[in-house]
Amino acid sequence: MDPFETLLARHRDAVERFVRFRLPAGEAEDVLQEVYITAYERFGQVRDEAGFKPWLLAIARSRCADWYRQRARRREVSLDALQETVLTQSRMGPVEAVAVRDAVERLEPTDRQVLVMAYWEQLPQRDIARRLGVPLGTVKSRLHNARERFRAAYPYPDTKGDDRMKKTKLPEILPAYTIEPDPRPPFRVCWEELDGWLCVPKPGERISWGIYEQPGGRRTEWTDMAVAGQAEIHGLPGVEIAAVQHDAEDYYRTGSVNELERRFVAQLADGYVRYLAESHMENGVRKLFTFLDGPCFLDNWGYGPDNRGRPTAMVPRGILRRERDTVTGAQKPDCPDVVGRYAVTIGGKRYDTVCVMDACCFNDAVVSEDYLDENGRTVLWRRFNRDDWALDHFGGRPWSEQLPDNQRLTVNGRTYVHWYDCITDYIL
């Protein structure tokens, strides 16, 4: 292969993930061909191999922006509609940005108008002036003032020095709970929480959640999470989330089990929720992983093809079937699935919930149950281990021997054993 083909083969996966993340399904292939043609024609600009990947991604970013600009020109923006929602660009094109809706609704119509033209339609200021019939200087002044008023209307919480990141309302012992099947059909629920970390990636969101071992229900660790502000990874918008794990195992050899800090960038858009980046300290070094880093990110934080994300609309899809403690199906990587409706009573409070099970998405040796109320918030989360999961790290004996009194599930003929539960301060 010639030098161009060699370098392209080395970085093709990264650029394809980048483009497919940003464009609607079915649109990426044509744009990728444009990227490759442009890169081939301009390959003489590359001075060394180390600069090829960022150069190639810059071309991809430009071509994606071109695609959105062309689409924006074909679509009229209704200012009346903007009183209900704000349009923003995402992988699936113009979508509702619920996170900024309240702030934008508090702006004057002239502010909304100029912001949409500048940032959604990406019009030059001279074109905005011609469309509005005002001098260019007026557009510049309006745009400056609109940005300032938006910033004032859309604050992000500062988590530094917040006492909530240092103490918790979570009980040391898990309150007693019961789970009773409800014969009624499951209700439809919008589930916007991040898988496994139970925080909704929206401005102003905070949550604390604890892990409780079984049997006994003793709290073994707890985590505070708070959305810290806006963030962008490789051109994708999201929010940054600060997470502090307390009393946790020293996973990353920091020397402390009191406060392990982790940072996420996550995105809620297009009916999906997903992680875009994760970082933590390891041996005194800040480690940062993004969705372009391949298996080292996707195997731990990814979800679905090309990390498309988990759908937020939860309805039974027939992927999993559950009869009491027996589960069948779970052969496809597009779980989770709603497996029934249940009344969960915990701490004296009764919740009408649907049970969402994940039996193979994250790891085929791990099964989870997430009991969600009508608000799409977790009331109770339960984890089960396959009988042979991670035995070298946890004593070498099957989980059915280590935890003989814990509940068991049979999933496609394999035994899974209840390990621990999670609750959040949402139910307290």
C-alpha positions as CSV (number, residue, x, y, z in Angstrom):
1,M,0.0,0.0,0.0
2,D,1.1,3.6,-0.6
3,P,1.6,5.9,2.4
4,F,-1.9,7.4,2.2
5,E,-3.6,4.0,2.2
6,T,-1.4,2.8,5.1
7,L,-2.3,5.8,7.3
8,L,-5.9,5.7,6.3
9,A,-6.2,2.0,7.2
10,R,-4.7,2.8,10.6
11,H,-7.2,5.5,11.4
12,R,-10.3,4.5,9.4
13,D,-12.2,3.2,12.4
14,A,-11.7,6.5,14.3
15,V,-12.9,8.7,11.5
16,E,-15.9,6.4,10.7
17,R,-17.0,6.5,14.4
18,F,-16.6,10.2,14.3
19,V,-18.8,10.7,11.3
20,R,-21.4,8.1,12.2
21,F,-21.8,9.7,15.7
22,R,-22.6,13.1,14.1
23,L,-24.9,12.2,11.3
24,P,-28.3,10.4,11.0
25,A,-28.3,6.8,10.0
26,G,-28.0,6.4,6.2
27,E,-26.2,9.7,5.7
28,A,-22.7,8.8,6.9
29,E,-21.5,6.8,3.9
30,D,-21.7,9.6,1.4
31,V,-20.0,12.0,3.7
32,L,-17.2,9.5,4.4
33,Q,-16.6,9.2,0.7
34,E,-16.2,12.9,0.5
35,V,-13.8,12.9,3.4
36,Y,-11.6,10.2,1.8
37,I,-11.6,11.9,-1.6
38,T,-10.7,15.3,0.0
39,A,-8.0,13.6,2.1
40,Y,-6.5,11.9,-0.9
41,E,-6.4,15.1,-2.9
42,R,-4.8,17.1,-0.1
43,F,-2.5,14.4,1.3
44,G,0.5,16.5,0.3
45,Q,-0.4,18.9,3.2
46,V,0.5,16.2,5.8
47,R,4.1,16.7,7.0
48,D,4.4,13.7,9.3
49,E,2.5,10.6,10.3
50,A,1.6,11.9,13.8
51,G,-0.4,14.7,12.3
52,F,-2.4,12.6,9.9
53,K,-5.2,11.6,12.4
54,P,-6.1,15.1,13.6
55,W,-5.8,16.4,10.0
56,L,-8.2,13.7,8.8
57,L,-10.7,14.4,11.7
58,A,-10.6,18.1,10.8
59,I,-11.7,17.2,7.3
60,A,-14.4,15.0,8.7
61,R,-15.6,17.7,11.0
62,S,-15.8,20.2,8.1
63,R,-17.7,17.8,5.9
64,C,-20.2,17.1,8.7
65,A,-20.7,20.9,9.2
66,D,-21.3,21.3,5.4
67,W,-24.0,18.6,5.6
68,Y,-25.8,20.4,8.4
69,R,-25.5,23.8,6.7
70,Q,-27.0,22.4,3.5
71,R,-29.9,20.9,5.5
72,A,-30.4,24.1,7.5
73,R,-30.8,26.1,4.3
74,R,-33.6,23.7,3.2
75,R,-35.6,24.1,6.4
76,E,-37.4,27.2,7.7
77,V,-37.3,28.0,11.4
78,S,-40.6,28.9,13.1
79,L,-40.2,31.4,15.9
80,D,-43.5,30.3,17.3
81,A,-42.1,26.8,17.6
82,L,-39.1,28.1,19.4
83,Q,-41.4,29.3,22.2
84,E,-41.9,25.6,22.9
85,T,-38.4,24.2,22.2
86,V,-34.9,25.1,21.1
87,L,-33.3,23.5,18.0
88,T,-29.8,22.2,18.3
89,Q,-27.6,20.1,16.1
90,S,-26.8,16.5,17.0
91,R,-26.1,13.2,15.3
92,M,-29.7,12.9,14.2
93,G,-29.9,16.5,12.9
94,P,-32.0,19.2,14.4
95,V,-33.5,18.0,17.7
96,E,-35.1,19.5,20.8
97,A,-32.5,20.6,23.3
98,V,-34.6,20.2,26.5
99,A,-31.7,21.2,28.7
100,V,-31.7,24.9,27.4
101,R,-35.4,25.3,26.8
102,D,-36.3,27.0,30.1
103,A,-33.4,29.5,29.6
104,V,-34.3,30.3,26.0
105,E,-38.0,30.7,26.9
106,R,-37.0,33.5,29.3
107,L,-35.3,35.4,26.5
108,E,-37.0,38.1,24.4
109,P,-38.2,37.1,20.9
110,T,-35.5,39.3,19.3
111,D,-32.8,37.5,21.3
112,R,-34.2,34.0,20.3
113,Q,-34.3,35.1,16.7
114,V,-30.7,36.3,16.3
115,L,-29.3,33.3,18.3
116,V,-31.1,30.8,16.0
117,M,-29.9,32.5,12.9
118,A,-26.3,32.7,14.1
119,Y,-25.9,29.3,15.8
120,W,-28.5,27.0,14.2
121,E,-28.7,28.3,10.7
122,Q,-25.0,29.4,10.9
123,L,-25.7,32.5,8.9
124,P,-23.0,35.2,8.5
125,Q,-23.8,38.4,10.3
126,R,-24.2,40.3,7.0
127,D,-26.9,37.8,5.9
128,I,-28.7,38.2,9.3
129,A,-28.6,41.9,8.8
130,R,-30.1,41.6,5.3
131,R,-32.8,39.2,6.5
132,L,-33.8,41.4,9.4
133,G,-33.4,44.7,7.5
134,V,-31.2,46.3,10.1
135,P,-27.6,47.6,9.9
136,L,-24.7,45.2,10.5
137,G,-23.7,47.0,13.7
138,T,-27.2,46.4,15.1
139,V,-26.8,42.6,14.5
140,K,-23.5,42.6,16.2
141,S,-24.9,44.4,19.2
142,R,-28.0,42.2,19.4
143,L,-26.0,39.0,19.1
144,H,-23.6,40.1,21.9
145,N,-26.5,41.1,24.2
146,A,-28.4,37.9,23.4
147,R,-25.4,35.7,24.3
148,E,-24.9,37.6,27.6
149,R,-28.6,37.2,28.5
150,F,-28.6,33.6,27.6
151,R,-25.5,33.0,29.9
152,A,-27.3,34.8,32.7
153,A,-30.5,32.7,32.2
154,Y,-28.6,29.4,32.0
155,P,-26.3,29.0,35.0
156,Y,-24.6,25.8,35.9
157,P,-24.1,24.8,39.5
158,D,-20.6,25.1,41.0
159,T,-19.8,21.9,42.8
160,K,-16.6,23.1,44.4
161,G,-16.9,23.4,48.2
162,D,-20.5,22.1,48.2
163,D,-21.2,20.2,51.4
164,R,-23.4,17.8,49.5
165,M,-20.3,16.3,48.0
166,K,-19.0,15.5,51.5
167,K,-21.9,13.9,53.3
168,T,-24.9,11.8,52.4
169,K,-28.5,11.1,53.5
170,L,-28.2,7.5,52.3
171,P,-28.8,5.0,55.1
172,E,-26.0,2.7,56.2
173,I,-28.4,-0.3,56.0
174,L,-30.7,-0.8,53.0
175,P,-34.3,-0.4,54.0
176,A,-36.3,-3.6,53.8
177,Y,-38.1,-4.0,50.5
178,T,-40.6,-6.2,48.7
179,I,-41.2,-6.7,44.9
180,E,-44.6,-8.0,43.9
181,P,-45.6,-8.8,40.3
182,D,-48.4,-6.6,38.9
183,P,-50.7,-8.2,36.3
184,R,-51.4,-5.0,34.5
185,P,-49.5,-4.2,31.3
186,P,-46.2,-2.2,31.8
187,F,-46.5,1.5,31.3
188,R,-44.4,3.4,28.8
189,V,-41.5,5.3,30.5
190,C,-38.9,7.8,29.4
191,W,-35.6,6.7,31.1
192,E,-32.9,9.4,30.8
193,E,-30.5,8.1,33.5
194,L,-27.0,7.0,32.6
195,D,-26.6,3.2,32.6
196,G,-25.1,2.1,35.9
197,W,-24.6,5.6,37.3
198,L,-28.2,6.8,37.6
199,C,-27.6,10.4,36.9
200,V,-29.6,12.3,34.2
201,P,-27.1,14.3,32.1
202,K,-29.0,17.6,32.3
203,P,-28.0,21.0,33.7
204,G,-28.7,21.3,37.4
205,E,-29.0,17.5,38.0
206,R,-27.5,16.0,41.2
207,I,-27.9,12.6,42.7
208,S,-26.4,10.4,45.4
209,W,-26.5,6.6,45.2
210,G,-25.2,3.8,47.4
211,I,-24.2,0.2,46.9
212,Y,-25.6,-2.3,49.4
213,E,-24.2,-5.8,49.7
214,Q,-26.5,-8.9,50.0
215,P,-27.3,-10.5,52.2
216,G,-27.3,-8.0,55.1
217,G,-27.9,-4.8,53.2
218,R,-24.8,-3.0,54.5
219,R,-23.7,0.0,52.5
220,T,-20.3,-0.6,51.1
221,E,-19.8,2.6,49.1
222,W,-21.7,5.6,47.9
223,T,-21.3,8.2,45.1
224,D,-22.2,11.8,44.7
225,M,-22.8,13.1,41.2
226,A,-23.5,16.6,39.9
227,V,-23.6,18.1,36.4
228,A,-20.8,20.7,36.4
229,G,-21.4,22.5,33.1
230,Q,-21.4,22.2,29.3
231,A,-18.8,20.2,27.5
232,E,-17.9,19.1,24.0
233,I,-15.9,16.1,22.9
234,H,-14.8,15.9,19.3
235,G,-17.5,18.3,18.3
236,L,-20.3,16.5,20.1
237,P,-22.1,18.6,22.7
238,G,-22.9,17.2,26.2
239,V,-22.5,18.0,29.8
240,E,-19.6,17.3,32.2
241,I,-20.5,15.3,35.3
242,A,-18.4,15.2,38.5
243,A,-18.6,11.9,40.4
244,V,-17.0,11.3,43.8
245,Q,-17.0,7.7,45.1
246,H,-16.7,7.4,48.9
247,D,-15.5,4.3,50.8
248,A,-14.8,2.6,47.4
249,E,-12.2,0.0,46.6
250,D,-9.0,1.7,45.4
251,Y,-9.6,0.7,41.8
252,Y,-7.0,3.0,40.3
253,R,-4.2,2.9,42.9
254,T,-4.7,6.5,44.2
255,G,-3.8,5.6,47.7
256,S,-7.2,6.7,49.0
257,V,-10.5,4.9,49.5
258,N,-12.2,7.9,50.9
259,E,-12.8,10.0,47.8
260,L,-12.2,8.7,44.3
261,E,-13.0,11.4,41.7
262,R,-14.2,10.5,38.2
263,R,-15.4,12.8,35.5
264,F,-17.8,12.0,32.6
265,V,-19.0,13.8,29.5
266,A,-22.4,12.5,28.6
267,Q,-25.1,13.4,26.1
268,L,-28.9,13.2,26.2
269,A,-30.3,13.8,22.7
270,D,-32.3,12.2,19.9
271,G,-34.1,9.8,22.2
272,Y,-30.8,8.3,23.4
273,V,-28.5,8.7,26.4
274,R,-24.8,7.9,26.2
275,Y,-21.4,8.4,27.6
276,L,-18.9,10.4,25.4
277,A,-15.9,10.4,27.7
278,E,-14.6,9.2,31.1
279,S,-11.6,10.2,33.1
280,H,-10.0,9.3,36.4
281,M,-6.7,9.4,38.2
282,E,-4.4,6.4,38.1
283,N,-1.0,6.3,39.8
284,G,-1.1,10.1,39.9
285,V,-1.8,10.5,36.2
286,R,-5.1,11.7,34.8
287,K,-6.5,9.1,32.4
288,L,-8.9,10.3,29.8
289,F,-10.9,8.1,27.4
290,T,-13.4,9.2,24.7
291,F,-15.7,7.4,22.3
292,L,-13.0,7.5,19.6
293,D,-10.6,5.4,21.7
294,G,-12.0,2.1,20.5
295,P,-12.5,-0.9,22.8
296,C,-10.8,0.7,25.9
297,F,-13.8,3.0,26.0
298,L,-16.5,1.2,24.2
299,D,-16.2,-2.1,26.2
300,N,-16.7,-0.2,29.4
301,W,-18.8,2.8,28.6
302,G,-20.2,2.3,25.1
303,Y,-23.7,1.2,24.2
304,G,-25.1,-0.1,21.0
305,P,-23.5,-0.1,17.5
306,D,-20.9,2.7,17.2
307,N,-21.9,3.8,20.8
308,R,-25.2,5.1,19.5
309,G,-26.5,5.1,23.0
310,R,-29.4,3.5,25.0
311,P,-32.9,4.5,23.9
312,T,-34.7,6.5,26.5
313,A,-38.2,5.2,25.5
314,M,-38.7,2.0,27.4
315,V,-41.5,-0.3,26.2
316,P,-41.6,-4.1,26.1
317,R,-39.9,-5.3,22.8
318,G,-40.0,-9.0,23.3
319,I,-36.2,-9.4,23.4
320,L,-36.4,-10.9,27.0
321,R,-39.2,-13.0,28.5
322,R,-39.4,-13.5,32.2
323,E,-41.4,-16.1,34.2
324,R,-40.7,-15.6,37.9
325,D,-37.0,-16.3,38.2
326,T,-36.5,-17.7,34.7
327,V,-35.4,-15.4,31.8
328,T,-35.1,-16.4,28.2
329,G,-34.0,-14.5,25.1
330,A,-31.1,-12.2,25.8
331,Q,-29.3,-13.3,22.6
332,K,-29.1,-9.9,21.0
333,P,-26.8,-7.1,22.1
334,D,-29.7,-4.6,22.0
335,C,-31.1,-5.2,25.5
336,P,-32.3,-3.9,27.9
337,D,-36.0,-4.8,27.7
338,V,-39.0,-4.2,29.9
339,V,-40.0,-7.6,31.4
340,G,-43.0,-6.6,33.5
341,R,-44.8,-4.4,36.0
342,Y,-44.1,-4.6,39.7
343,A,-45.1,-2.9,43.0
344,V,-41.9,-2.1,44.9
345,T,-42.3,-1.2,48.6
346,I,-39.2,0.1,50.2
347,G,-38.7,2.0,53.4
348,G,-42.5,2.0,53.9
349,K,-43.2,3.7,50.5
350,R,-44.9,1.9,47.6
351,Y,-44.0,2.5,44.0
352,D,-45.6,1.5,40.8
353,T,-42.7,0.4,38.5
354,V,-41.7,-1.3,35.4
355,C,-38.7,-3.7,35.5
356,V,-36.0,-3.1,32.9
357,M,-33.6,-6.0,32.6
358,D,-30.1,-6.0,31.0
359,A,-28.9,-9.5,30.4
360,C,-26.2,-9.1,27.8
361,C,-25.6,-5.5,26.9
362,F,-22.7,-4.6,29.2
363,N,-21.4,-8.1,29.9
364,D,-22.9,-11.5,29.3
365,A,-21.8,-12.5,32.8
366,V,-23.8,-9.7,34.5
367,V,-27.6,-9.3,34.7
368,S,-29.2,-6.2,36.2
369,E,-32.8,-5.3,37.2
370,D,-33.8,-1.6,37.2
371,Y,-37.2,-0.8,38.7
372,L,-38.3,2.5,37.3
373,D,-41.3,4.7,38.4
374,E,-43.5,6.7,36.0
375,N,-41.0,9.6,36.2
376,G,-38.3,7.3,34.7
377,R,-36.3,7.4,37.9
378,T,-34.7,4.4,39.5
379,V,-36.4,3.2,42.7
380,L,-34.3,0.1,43.1
381,W,-31.4,-1.4,41.1
382,R,-30.2,-5.0,41.6
383,R,-27.2,-6.8,40.2
384,F,-26.7,-10.5,39.6
385,N,-23.5,-12.3,38.7
386,R,-23.2,-15.4,36.6
387,D,-22.1,-18.3,38.8
388,D,-18.6,-18.2,37.3
389,W,-18.0,-14.5,37.0
390,A,-14.6,-13.1,38.1
391,L,-13.9,-16.0,40.5
392,D,-10.2,-15.3,40.5
393,H,-10.8,-11.9,42.0
394,F,-13.5,-13.0,44.4
395,G,-12.4,-16.0,46.3
396,G,-12.3,-18.7,43.6
397,R,-15.7,-20.3,44.5
398,P,-18.9,-20.1,42.5
399,W,-21.2,-17.4,43.6
400,S,-23.9,-19.9,44.5
401,E,-21.5,-21.2,47.1
402,Q,-20.3,-17.7,48.3
403,L,-23.9,-16.4,48.6
404,P,-26.0,-19.5,49.2
405,D,-29.0,-17.7,50.6
406,N,-29.2,-15.0,47.9
407,Q,-31.9,-15.1,45.1
408,R,-30.9,-16.8,41.9
409,L,-32.0,-16.2,38.3
410,T,-31.8,-18.7,35.5
411,V,-31.0,-16.9,32.2
412,N,-31.0,-19.1,29.2
413,G,-30.1,-22.1,31.4
414,R,-27.3,-20.4,33.2
415,T,-27.3,-19.6,37.0
416,Y,-27.0,-15.9,38.1
417,V,-26.7,-15.0,41.8
418,H,-27.9,-11.7,43.4
419,W,-24.9,-9.7,44.6
420,Y,-25.8,-6.2,45.6
421,D,-28.5,-3.4,45.3
422,C,-28.4,0.3,44.7
423,I,-30.8,3.0,45.8
424,T,-30.6,6.8,45.3
425,D,-31.6,9.8,47.4
426,Y,-34.5,10.2,45.0
427,I,-36.5,7.8,47.1
428,L,-35.5,9.3,50.5
